[in-house]
């Protein structure tokens, strides 16, 4: 069998490796448009901020791990231009037509950067090759403007600020990380604004680029910067699937079933270009995160090799470190819950991260949302400087398991003063949700 994979990111290489493990006789070819495979996209802000020295440091494995040890053929720096479903071939720029018996589209997502921004050299960040070029361009920069206030925007702002660069973040919303609960995010946002120049509710009216820098005019003031980065979101890279006539949903995602098969029985799709199922709502959703892409790829590769697997979906768990703050979301919030027929109830808790007498404690802010009718936990947000991340992961596991507030309250979480108080914040929140 000839198994061809378009895209050498998390999902593509996970699929390739799993297929080879299940059935070593399968011929697996990965076609990657860049010069790296299997690298940590999430580490790019740290690379640009100087914490990571070389782009190669972000590689999960050297290329030889795949080509020599796992027997996977990897074609770098070549781009697939089209898929011929009748002939079962893909056309490439440098290697001609390549035949497949099964094909996986794992093309990921691309930054939303308006064409006029691109023409002025304003960069979007998604690929490691892009990050390498951006790092060269910001080497001497003293000021940088970031357009966008989502996870990538605030993460980049913090990383570059810690590098000693003056950063201005331009947001069209009334607060950064707009989905973060105001109570949970209050302390974080105040600190963030003390380190980063933030323009809120700002509409960009004009951008000028003279070759040496950028002058950005907004209705909240003007910004002069040596360099500018666009962090206004991403779009699924679906162009090959669209041209091939595969079924696409209204968000541009490739439609797939639980085995990752598309509307063509010989073509699969996985990762950031494909749908997932939201485990909380039961509806099709998009969770473009590495941990989700890896699992989708593994399911795809296993099914191609003849070992059946079903991908149950995901809940969108997101963790990010911004300065010293651990910020996380999982599941759905109240507004989305109402849209999906739930009757949400949310508990907010401000507590200590460790026992009150133990050194190193700091505040932790938690919301947990449940469905009032069933008691089922459906969402959570946590901010802390100390062990916020593992607490969010505990709630994420509870959500995925379908636990109720009462189940979570009685969960036997380990206790010791260096890690948390005997009444942990998530247990307190669960107890509040149990009250009628």
C-alpha positions in Angstrom: 0.0 0.0 0.0 1.1 3.5 -0.8 0.2 5.9 2.0 0.9 9.5 1.1 0.7 12.3 3.6 0.6 16.0 2.7 2.1 18.0 5.6 4.9 17.1 8.0 3.5 18.8 11.1 2.3 17.2 14.3 -0.7 15.3 12.7 1.1 14.2 9.6 4.2 12.7 11.3 2.0 11.1 14.0 0.0 9.4 11.3 3.1 8.3 9.4 4.7 6.8 12.5 1.6 5.0 13.6 0.9 3.5 10.2 4.5 2.2 10.1 4.3 0.7 13.6 1.0 -1.1 12.9 2.1 -2.4 9.5 5.8 -2.0 8.6 5.1 -3.2 5.0 3.2 0.0 4.1 5.1 2.5 2.0 4.7 5.9 3.7 5.6 9.2 2.0 5.4 12.6 3.6 5.4 15.7 1.5 6.3 18.9 3.4 6.5 22.3 1.9 9.0 23.6 4.4 12.4 22.4 5.5 11.4 20.9 8.9 9.1 18.2 10.0 7.8 17.4 13.5 8.6 20.6 15.3 7.0 22.4 18.2 4.9 25.3 16.8 4.0 26.3 20.3 7.7 27.0 21.0 8.0 29.7 18.4 7.2 32.6 20.8 10.1 31.4 23.0 12.4 31.1 20.0 11.6 34.7 18.9 11.9 35.9 22.5 15.4 34.5 22.7 14.8 31.7 25.3 15.4 29.1 22.5 18.6 29.7 20.6 18.2 27.8 17.3 15.1 26.7 15.3 16.5 23.2 15.4 16.0 23.1 19.1 12.3 23.0 18.5 12.5 19.8 16.5 10.9 16.8 18.3 13.1 14.4 16.4 15.9 14.7 13.9 14.9 13.8 10.3 16.8 10.5 10.5 14.5 9.3 13.2 11.8 9.1 10.6 13.7 8.3 7.4 16.2 5.8 8.8 14.8 4.3 12.0 11.1 4.3 11.0 11.4 3.8 7.3 9.3 6.8 6.2 10.1 8.7 3.0 10.2 12.4 3.7 10.2 15.0 0.8 11.1 18.5 2.0 10.7 21.8 0.3 8.1 20.6 -2.2 4.5 21.7 -2.5 1.5 19.7 -3.6 -0.5 21.7 -6.2 -3.4 19.4 -6.7 -5.0 16.0 -6.0 -6.4 13.9 -8.8 -8.9 11.6 -7.1 -9.6 9.6 -10.3 -6.0 8.8 -11.0 -5.2 8.7 -7.2 -2.2 11.0 -7.6 -0.9 14.2 -6.1 1.0 16.7 -8.3 4.1 18.3 -6.8 6.3 21.1 -7.9 9.6 19.2 -7.9 8.7 15.5 -7.8 6.0 15.2 -10.4 3.0 13.1 -9.8 3.0 10.7 -6.8 0.6 7.8 -6.6 -1.4 6.9 -3.5 -3.7 4.2 -2.3 -4.6 6.2 0.7 -4.0 9.9 1.1 -3.9 12.0 4.3 -4.4 15.8 4.1 -2.6 17.3 7.1 -2.0 20.8 5.8 -2.7 22.6 9.1 -3.7 26.2 9.2 -2.4 29.6 8.0 -2.3 33.0 9.7 -5.0 35.5 8.8 -2.9 38.3 7.4 -4.6 40.8 5.1 -2.9 41.1 1.7 -2.1 44.8 2.2 -0.3 43.8 5.5 1.7 41.2 3.6 2.7 43.6 1.0 4.2 45.9 3.7 6.1 43.0 5.2 3.9 42.6 8.3 4.4 39.0 9.3 2.0 36.3 10.6 3.4 33.5 12.6 2.6 29.8 12.1 5.5 28.0 10.5 9.1 27.6 11.8 10.5 28.8 8.5 8.5 32.0 8.9 9.7 32.4 12.5 13.4 32.0 11.4 13.0 34.9 9.0 11.1 37.0 11.5 13.9 36.5 14.1 16.5 37.8 11.7 14.3 40.9 11.0 13.7 41.7 14.6 17.4 41.2 15.7 17.9 45.0 16.0 14.4 46.0 16.7 13.7 48.3 19.8 10.0 48.4 19.3 7.4 46.0 17.9 3.7 46.4 17.3 1.5 43.3 17.6 -2.0 43.4 16.0 -4.3 41.0 17.8 -5.1 40.1 21.5 -5.6 36.3 21.4 -3.4 33.7 22.9 -0.6 34.1 20.4 -0.7 37.9 20.5 -0.4 38.2 24.3 2.2 35.3 24.4 4.3 37.0 21.8 4.0 40.4 23.6 5.2 38.9 26.8 8.1 37.0 25.3 9.4 40.0 23.3 8.9 42.3 26.3 11.1 40.0 28.4 13.7 40.2 25.6 13.9 44.0 26.3 11.8 45.2 23.3 9.1 47.8 23.7 5.9 46.2 22.7 2.5 47.8 21.8 -0.4 45.4 21.5 -3.4 46.7 19.4 -6.7 45.1 20.4 -10.1 45.6 18.8 -11.8 44.3 22.0 -12.3 45.9 25.4 -9.8 43.5 27.0 -7.1 41.2 26.0 -8.0 37.5 25.9 -11.6 38.5 25.5 -13.0 35.0 26.4 -11.2 35.1 29.8 -13.7 35.8 32.6 -13.2 39.3 34.0 -12.9 38.1 37.6 -10.5 35.4 36.7 -8.4 37.7 34.5 -8.4 40.9 36.5 -5.0 40.7 38.2 -3.4 39.2 35.1 -4.7 42.0 32.8 -3.6 44.7 35.2 -0.1 43.3 35.3 0.0 42.7 31.5 -0.9 46.4 30.9 1.8 47.5 33.2 4.4 45.7 31.1 2.9 46.1 27.6 1.5 49.2 26.0 -2.1 48.1 25.2 -4.5 49.9 23.0 -8.1 48.6 23.6 -11.1 49.0 21.4 -8.7 50.2 18.7 -9.6 50.3 15.0 -6.6 50.6 12.7 -7.3 53.3 10.1 -4.0 53.4 8.3 -0.6 51.7 8.2 2.5 53.3 6.6 5.8 51.6 6.0 8.8 53.6 4.8 11.2 50.6 4.7 12.7 51.4 8.1 9.7 51.1 10.3 5.9 51.3 10.6 3.5 54.1 11.5 0.2 52.6 12.5 -2.8 55.0 12.9 -5.7 54.0 15.1 -8.7 55.7 16.6 -7.1 55.3 20.0 -3.7 56.8 19.1 -0.8 56.3 16.8 2.0 53.7 17.1 5.5 53.8 15.7 7.4 50.5 15.6 10.5 49.0 14.0 8.5 45.9 13.1 4.9 44.6 13.1 3.4 41.2 13.7 -0.1 40.2 12.8 -1.7 37.8 15.4 -5.4 38.1 14.4 -6.1 34.4 14.1 -5.7 31.5 11.7 -7.7 29.8 9.0 -7.7 26.1 8.1 -5.5 25.4 5.0 -8.1 23.7 2.9 -7.2 24.8 -0.7 -6.2 21.3 -1.9 -9.4 19.8 -0.4 -11.6 22.5 -2.0 -10.0 22.0 -5.4 -10.4 18.2 -5.1 -14.1 18.6 -4.4 -14.1 17.2 -0.9 -16.9 18.2 1.5 -16.0 21.3 3.5 -18.1 22.9 6.4 -19.1 26.5 6.7 -15.9 27.4 8.6 -13.7 26.0 5.9 -12.9 22.8 7.8 -12.6 19.5 6.0 -15.4 17.2 7.0 -14.3 13.9 8.6 -15.8 11.1 10.5 -14.4 9.5 13.7 -11.9 7.5 11.7 -10.7 10.7 10.0 -12.0 9.8 6.6 -13.3 12.5 4.3 -16.1 12.3 1.8 -13.7 10.3 -0.4 -13.2 6.8 1.0 -9.5 6.9 0.1 -8.7 10.3 1.5 -8.4 11.2 5.2 -7.8 14.6 6.9 -6.5 15.4 10.3 -5.1 18.2 12.4 -5.8 21.9 12.1 -7.4 21.6 8.7 -10.1 19.2 9.8 -13.2 19.1 12.0 -13.3 17.7 15.4 -16.3 16.9 17.7 -16.8 19.0 20.8 -17.2 16.4 23.5 -19.2 18.8 25.6 -21.7 20.0 23.0 -21.6 16.9 20.7 -21.3 19.3 17.7 -18.6 19.6 15.1 -16.0 22.1 16.2 -12.4 23.3 15.6 -9.7 22.9 18.2 -6.4 23.7 16.4 -4.0 22.5 19.1 -1.0 20.3 19.0 -2.3 17.7 21.4 -5.5 17.3 19.4 -3.7 17.2 16.0 -1.3 14.5 17.3 -4.2 12.2 18.4 -6.1 12.8 15.2 -3.0 11.8 13.2 -2.5 8.7 15.2 -6.1 7.6 14.6 -5.8 8.3 10.8 -2.5 6.3 10.6 -3.9 3.4 12.6 -7.0 3.1 10.4 -5.0 3.3 7.2 -2.8 0.4 8.5 -5.9 -1.7 9.3 -6.1 -1.3 13.1 -9.4 0.5 13.7 -9.5 3.5 16.0 -12.1 6.2 16.6 -11.4 9.8 17.6 -13.9 10.8 20.2 -13.3 14.5 19.9 -11.8 17.2 22.1 -12.8 19.9 24.6 -10.4 22.7 23.5 -8.1 22.8 26.6 -5.8 25.7 26.2 -2.8 26.6 28.4 -0.4 29.5 28.0 2.3 31.1 30.2 2.2 34.9 30.0 5.0 36.5 32.0 4.7 34.6 35.3 1.0 33.8 34.9 -0.4 30.4 34.0 -3.6 31.1 32.1 -6.0 28.3 31.0 -9.4 27.5 29.5 -11.2 24.2 28.9 -14.6 23.2 27.8 -17.3 25.9 27.2 -18.3 29.1 28.9 -21.8 30.3 29.9 -22.6 32.0 26.6 -21.7 29.0 24.5 -23.5 26.7 27.0 -26.8 28.6 26.5 -26.4 28.5 22.8 -26.1 24.7 23.1 -29.2 24.2 25.3 -27.5 24.0 28.7 -28.6 25.9 31.8 -25.2 27.0 33.0 -24.2 27.8 36.6 -20.7 29.1 37.3 -18.8 29.2 40.6 -15.9 31.7 41.0 -13.2 31.2 43.7 -10.2 33.2 44.7 -7.9 31.1 46.9 -4.3 30.3 47.7 -2.2 28.0 45.6 -0.6 26.4 48.6 -1.2 25.9 52.3 -1.5 29.4 54.0 1.6 28.8 56.1 3.8 27.4 53.3 6.3 29.7 51.5 5.8 30.5 47.8 2.0 30.6 47.8 0.2 33.0 45.5 -3.4 33.7 44.6 -5.3 31.5 42.2 -8.5 32.4 40.4 -10.9 29.7 39.2 -14.3 29.5 37.5 -16.0 26.2 37.0 -19.2 26.0 35.0 -21.7 23.2 35.2 -25.1 22.4 33.7 -27.7 23.2 36.4 -30.1 20.5 35.2 -27.6 17.6 35.2 -24.8 18.9 37.4 -22.3 18.0 34.7 -19.1 20.0 34.6 -18.8 21.7 31.2 -16.1 24.4 31.5 -13.4 26.0 33.6 -10.9 28.9 33.5 -7.9 29.2 35.8 -5.2 31.9 36.3 -2.4 31.5 38.8 1.3 32.1 39.1 1.7 28.8 40.9 0.3 25.4 39.7 -2.6 26.8 37.8 -1.9 24.5 34.8 -2.2 21.2 36.6 -5.4 22.3 38.2 -6.9 23.1 34.8 -5.9 19.7 33.5 -7.6 18.0 36.5 -10.8 19.8 35.6 -10.3 19.0 31.9 -10.2 15.3 32.8 -13.3 15.7 34.8 -15.1 17.3 31.9 -14.0 14.7 29.4 -15.1 11.9 31.8 -18.6 13.5 32.1 -18.3 14.1 35.8 -20.8 16.1 37.8 -20.0 18.8 40.4 -20.6 16.3 43.1 -18.2 13.8 41.4 -15.6 16.5 41.2 -16.1 17.5 44.9 -15.5 13.9 46.0 -12.5 13.4 43.8 -9.6 12.3 45.9 -7.0 14.9 44.9 -3.6 14.4 46.5 -2.9 16.9 49.3 0.4 18.2 50.7 1.1 21.9 51.7 3.8 22.6 49.0 1.3 21.8 46.3 -2.0 23.1 47.6 -4.3 23.7 50.6 -6.4 20.9 52.0 -9.4 22.6 50.5 -8.2 23.2 47.0 -9.7 25.9 44.8 -11.3 23.4 42.4 -12.9 21.4 45.3 -14.3 24.7 46.8 -15.7 25.6 43.4 -17.3 22.2 43.0 -18.9 22.5 46.5 -20.4 25.9 45.5 -21.9 24.3 42.4 -23.5 21.6 44.5 -25.5 24.2 46.5 -29.1 24.6 45.3 
